[in-house]
């Protein structure tokens, strides 16, 4: 199966902090995903949201996926 010439969500991806979420954007600024968080412990418990630091780690890991995928492809994996 051949790889399409144009990427659907071009790298690099970045995590952008919003008021209650991190938005992962592709190189064109298109939103790829959102990771929501809540600062108040009580609000996190009632909404099943992550803390800000947990959400940030998750968003940064998602943003790195495109680069990881390319690195694996380059190694022939």
ChimeraX attribute file (.defattr): number of C-alpha atoms within 10 A of each C-alpha:
attribute: neighborCount
match mode: 1-to-1
recipient: residues
	/A:1	3
	/A:2	4
	/A:3	6
	/A:4	7
	/A:5	6
	/A:6	7
	/A:7	8
	/A:8	8
	/A:9	16
	/A:10	14
	/A:11	17
	/A:12	14
	/A:13	23
	/A:14	21
	/A:15	25
	/A:16	17
	/A:17	17
	/A:18	12
	/A:19	8
	/A:20	16
	/A:21	20
	/A:22	23
	/A:23	23
	/A:24	23
	/A:25	21
	/A:26	20
	/A:27	12
	/A:28	11
	/A:29	14
	/A:30	13
	/A:31	16
	/A:32	15
	/A:33	15
	/A:34	20
	/A:35	22
	/A:36	22
	/A:37	23
	/A:38	19
	/A:39	13
	/A:40	11
	/A:41	12
	/A:42	10
	/A:43	14
	/A:44	14
	/A:45	11
	/A:46	8
	/A:47	11
	/A:48	12
	/A:49	20
	/A:50	20
	/A:51	17
	/A:52	19
	/A:53	11
	/A:54	13
	/A:55	21
	/A:56	21
	/A:57	14
	/A:58	18
	/A:59	23
	/A:60	17
	/A:61	15
	/A:62	20
	/A:63	23
	/A:64	17
	/A:65	14
	/A:66	16
	/A:67	14
	/A:68	13
	/A:69	11
	/A:70	12
	/A:71	12
	/A:72	10
	/A:73	10
	/A:74	9
	/A:75	7
	/A:76	7
	/A:77	7
